[in-house]
Amino acid sequence: MDTLGVFAMPKDSVGKLDSKLKIRFAQLKISQVEIAEKLGETKQTVSGWATGRTEPSLKKAFRLAKLLDCTVDELWQYTEDKED
């Protein structure tokens, strides 16, 4: 499994699925339409994920990650904010 380039992304992209999807789609040279067809989703649904308007359900997130040859953790890469 290769990396998404997640680790080289700017810190402000941490946890931003839309940024990571756009990068990964470009790396794999795959369109939103192709992703939608392979996942059995509409282009509008995938577009919503890629623009940050919506996020996939957990089940769809795992299917998306598998299709993009990465993990769900790599797609989101959330970090917990520490409270003082």
Secondary structure, DSSP 8 states (H G I E B T S, - for coil): ----SGGGS-GGGTT-HHHHHHHHHHHHT--HHHHHHHHT--HHHHHHHHHTS----HHHHHHHHHHTTS-HHHHH--------
